[in-house]
Amino acid sequence: MSGRSAGGGGGWRFVRALRLLLAVLLAAAVVIIVVYFLTHLRRSGGTEPVQGELPPQKIQSQKEPIYREFNRDLSRMEISAARNRLQPDGRFRLEGEPGKPVTIIDRGTKGGRDMRFTADRVDYEKGWEKAVFTGNVSIEMRGMTIRADAFAYDKATDLMRSLSAVTIRASRFQGQARSFVYSLRDDSAVLSGEAQFTLIDPKNEKAPFILFGDRIAFNYAQRRARLEGGVRLSHGQSRGRADAVEIQLFAEKDDLHILWLMGNATAALREAKPASSAKAAPKAKPEVPAGPSFQPVFSLESDTQDISADQLMLTAYPDAPSINAVRARGGASFVLIAADGGRTRIQGDAVNFGFNRLGRLEGMTVRGGGSLTARDAGQSGERRLAGNPILYEGSTRVLKAFGSEKTRAISAEPGREISADWILIFMQNNNANASGNLTIVFQREADKAGPSGFFKPGKPAFIRGGFLSYLDKDRSLQVRTAVRMWQDDQILEAPEAAISLQTEVLTATGGAGFRFVQPAGKNRPAAAVQVGGEKMDFDPQSRQVVFRGQGRLRTRDVDLKADLLTVVPDKEPGRARSIQARGTVAIKKGDREAFGEAADYDVEGDTIVLTGHPYLVDKERGTVRGDKLTFRLSDGNIQVENRAQERSEIVIKS
């Protein structure tokens, strides 16, 4: 993905919305469990009301509403009903009438807010050991209303249960469940049976945030909640799932601290675009030069993400509305989808992200078979970065991949793979470094258009070295320290080498050597040929390899030196037709030496022709001069031609 910056993309806004939802849900849970009301019931016990309770027989005939006022813990409660009856089983019954239900109001402490409870009927035992609220039961507090057909309270177990489905409504959210249980003993509540909460965003009412679960358990004392039974989340087009979800609030505020999705956690995040975005111009990509290139850039920014892991944990900042960290464990996978359709996939046994308070990505760690793969829109091939671990530093915008005892860091794309002890990718300018047991594998398709390259296409070529530096501006690879390049029987060695990926020009410096095998021919065995010089240049247009400075050619028992050596290719890619030597040429064969100004080695003919006032120094014959000296390497003979002399040809046998 060329050119996209690595940052906290728009897709992480979904996480921030999730934090807001869960904070509201837990705040609602505090109301749902009616702690305040039930605490008053338990505290009042069998204490007589201040005004004096009416005898049961008089209460039965009382037509005016009953009014009670309790003063406990600087709090006041008021109860009104049309009738209060003593039942045959010894229980009391508060009854309302049409339009006037039983009403219980907790006025709270001085200046506190009211909590209002209404029901058609309340059956209770003396001392409120047990109580049942039935018929349109409603609890109102702080702009929220909780409704059910019936609730039951048991003081012995300190439990309050709904005997029917529960609904919760407020201006910003609503919820429902089949049943509800609250424990005063440990200050916890459980909603079960198709529990659902819906958070409504006033800025986008068409895309509510919905949370589903078979069971939702709250413990307000521990400030923790757990959702179980195929938990599902949705927000507009975004979806999420997990076997269970745990939520932890901050100790001092009703706000999300930790969100933990456990067991087969998945999320498909599809951020809704604002209407104005359709008119906005897309981000411009930097111009990519034509021709072969090395593209290790990975985009860590997107509005669309697909996430899966066995466990997914999010933690939030206590003093900012943003996510602090995202941690995924067990087959973690993050697929980041760009607006143009390009994809980046992050995979590993463990994947961690860290964000700053503005929501921008500050760091990433991928461990355990970690890999990043990128595919551009409309492209079939992928780029891949693998390591254990893989690290990203947001401050420097550097991706780091490290090898381990069993694996190596790898950066790969179609036709090219780099492996090393470590690999660095600088996402700001797309440069890269690699070091330690460096290996590069090239393989260009046989029918691919463009420069022919130093090695023949259709087969892999290898480079070994100590350090690699890639400069994206020049599209060049530089390899240093004991560089070795080879394909089949062709081997190039040098202290340093540089390759232009755009033009495929190859340069080796510091004393370069090239070796290949001359194939066996008629009446001659195969032989190794070594060519070298201080500097080597490969021209992809002519496919010639040129050695300058202290050039040297060795084959069989012949050693040739010259200022300049040029390897001329054969018609078959990857094969040499001839080697030309120019400048001061010296040839040594056994105890004979020859000198001249030019020499041509015919690889197929296995001969070296020396010209330019050549002469041969022989211990037995002395100095022999001629117009041309031909060294026949297959039989070891030397042929001397001299047209100016009466005898034009001499053959000196080996």
Rosetta blueprint (number, residue, H / E / L):
1 M L
2 S L
3 G L
4 R L
5 S L
6 A L
7 G L
8 G L
9 G L
10 G H
11 G H
12 W H
13 R H
14 F H
15 V H
16 R H
17 A H
18 L H
19 R H
20 L H
21 L H
22 L H
23 A H
24 V H
25 L H
26 L H
27 A H
28 A H
29 A H
30 V H
31 V H
32 I H
33 I L
34 V L
35 V H
36 Y H
37 F H
38 L H
39 T H
40 H H
41 L H
42 R H
43 R H
44 S H
45 G L
46 G L
47 T L
48 E L
49 P L
50 V L
51 Q L
52 G L
53 E L
54 L L
55 P L
56 P H
57 Q H
58 K H
59 I H
60 Q H
61 S H
62 Q L
63 K L
64 E L
65 P L
66 I L
67 Y L
68 R E
69 E E
70 F E
71 N E
72 R E
73 D L
74 L L
75 S E
76 R E
77 M E
78 E E
79 I E
80 S E
81 A L
82 A L
83 R E
84 N E
85 R E
86 L E
87 Q L
88 P L
89 D L
90 G L
91 R L
92 F E
93 R E
94 L E
95 E E
96 G L
97 E E
98 P L
99 G L
100 K E
101 P L
102 V E
103 T E
104 I E
105 I E
106 D E
107 R E
108 G E
109 T L
110 K L
111 G L
112 G L
113 R L
114 D L
115 M E
116 R E
117 F E
118 T E
119 A E
120 D L
121 R E
122 V E
123 D E
124 Y E
125 E L
126 K H
127 G H
128 W H
129 E L
130 K E
131 A E
132 V E
133 F E
134 T E
135 G E
136 N E
137 V E
138 S E
139 I E
140 E E
141 M E
142 R L
143 G L
144 M E
145 T E
146 I E
147 R E
148 A E
149 D E
150 A E
151 F E
152 A E
153 Y E
154 D E
155 K L
156 A L
157 T L
158 D L
159 L E
160 M E
161 R E
162 S E
163 L L
164 S L
165 A L
166 V E
167 T E
168 I E
169 R E
170 A L
171 S L
172 R L
173 F E
174 Q E
175 G E
176 Q E
177 A E
178 R L
179 S E
180 F E
181 V E
182 Y E
183 S E
184 L L
185 R L
186 D L
187 D L
188 S E
189 A E
190 V E
191 L E
192 S E
193 G E
194 E E
195 A E
196 Q E
197 F E
198 T E
199 L E
200 I E
201 D E
202 P L
203 K L
204 N E
205 E E
206 K E
207 A E
208 P E
209 F E
210 I E
211 L E
212 F E
213 G E
214 D E
215 R E
216 I E
217 A E
218 F E
219 N E
220 Y L
221 A L
222 Q L
223 R L
224 R E
225 A E
226 R E
227 L E
228 E E
229 G E
230 G E
231 V E
232 R E
233 L E
234 S E
235 H E
236 G L
237 Q L
238 S E
239 R E
240 G E
241 R E
242 A E
243 D E
244 A E
245 V E
246 E E
247 I E
248 Q E
249 L E
250 F L
251 A L
252 E L
253 K L
254 D L
255 D L
256 L E
257 H E
258 I E
259 L E
260 W E
261 L E
262 M E
263 G E
264 N E
265 A E
266 T E
267 A E
268 A E
269 L E
270 R E
271 E L
272 A L
273 K L
274 P L
275 A H
276 S H
277 S H
278 A H
279 K L
280 A L
281 A L
282 P L
283 K L
284 A L
285 K L
286 P L
287 E L
288 V L
289 P L
290 A L
291 G L
292 P L
293 S L
294 F L
295 Q L
296 P L
297 V L
298 F L
299 S L
300 L L
301 E L
302 S L
303 D L
304 T E
305 Q E
306 D E
307 I E
308 S E
309 A E
310 D E
311 Q E
312 L E
313 M E
314 L E
315 T E
316 A E
317 Y L
318 P L
319 D L
320 A L
321 P L
322 S L
323 I E
324 N E
325 A E
326 V E
327 R E
328 A E
329 R E
330 G E
331 G E
332 A E
333 S E
334 F E
335 V E
336 L E
337 I E
338 A L
339 A L
340 D L
341 G L
342 G L
343 R E
344 T E
345 R E
346 I E
347 Q E
348 G E
349 D E
350 A E
351 V E
352 N E
353 F E
354 G E
355 F E
356 N L
357 R L
358 L L
359 G L
360 R L
361 L E
362 E E
363 G E
364 M E
365 T E
366 V E
367 R E
368 G L
369 G L
370 G E
371 S E
372 L E
373 T E
374 A E
375 R E
376 D L
377 A L
378 G L
379 Q L
380 S L
381 G L
382 E L
383 R E
384 R E
385 L E
386 A E
387 G E
388 N L
389 P L
390 I E
391 L E
392 Y E
393 E E
394 G L
395 S L
396 T L
397 R L
398 V E
399 L E
400 K E
401 A E
402 F E
403 G L
404 S L
405 E L
406 K L
407 T L
408 R L
409 A E
410 I E
411 S E
412 A E
413 E E
414 P L
415 G L
416 R E
417 E E
418 I E
419 S E
420 A E
421 D L
422 W E
423 I E
424 L E
425 I E
426 F E
427 M L
428 Q L
429 N L
430 N L
431 N E
432 A E
433 N E
434 A E
435 S E
436 G E
437 N E
438 L E
439 T E
440 I E
441 V E
442 F E
443 Q L
444 R L
445 E L
446 A L
447 D L
448 K L
449 A L
450 G L
451 P L
452 S L
453 G L
454 F L
455 F L
456 K L
457 P L
458 G L
459 K L
460 P L
461 A E
462 F E
463 I E
464 R E
465 G E
466 G E
467 F E
468 L E
469 S E
470 Y E
471 L E
472 D L
473 K L
474 D L
475 R L
476 S E
477 L E
478 Q E
479 V E
480 R E
481 T E
482 A E
483 V E
484 R E
485 M E
486 W E
487 Q E
488 D L
489 D L
490 Q E
491 I E
492 L E
493 E E
494 A E
495 P E
496 E E
497 A E
498 A E
499 I E
500 S E
501 L L
502 Q L
503 T L
504 E L
505 V L
506 L E
507 T E
508 A E
509 T E
510 G E
511 G E
512 A E
513 G E
514 F E
515 R E
516 F E
517 V E
518 Q E
519 P L
520 A L
521 G E
522 K L
523 N L
524 R E
525 P L
526 A L
527 A E
528 A E
529 V E
530 Q E
531 V E
532 G E
533 G E
534 E E
535 K E
536 M E
537 D E
538 F E
539 D E
540 P L
541 Q L
542 S L
543 R L
544 Q E
545 V E
546 V E
547 F E
548 R E
549 G E
550 Q E
551 G E
552 R E
553 L E
554 R E
555 T E
556 R L
557 D L
558 V E
559 D E
560 L E
561 K E
562 A E
563 D E
564 L E
565 L E
566 T E
567 V E
568 V E
569 P E
570 D L
571 K L
572 E L
573 P L
574 G L
575 R L
576 A E
577 R E
578 S E
579 I E
580 Q E
581 A E
582 R E
583 G E
584 T E
585 V E
586 A E
587 I E
588 K E
589 K E
590 G L
591 D L
592 R E
593 E E
594 A E
595 F E
596 G E
597 E E
598 A E
599 A E
600 D E
601 Y E
602 D E
603 V L
604 E L
605 G L
606 D L
607 T E
608 I E
609 V E
610 L E
611 T E
612 G L
613 H L
614 P L
615 Y E
616 L E
617 V E
618 D E
619 K L
620 E L
621 R L
622 G E
623 T E
624 V E
625 R E
626 G L
627 D L
628 K E
629 L E
630 T E
631 F E
632 R E
633 L L
634 S L
635 D L
636 G L
637 N L
638 I E
639 Q E
640 V E
641 E E
642 N L
643 R L
644 A L
645 Q L
646 E L
647 R L
648 S L
649 E E
650 I E
651 V E
652 I E
653 K L
654 S L
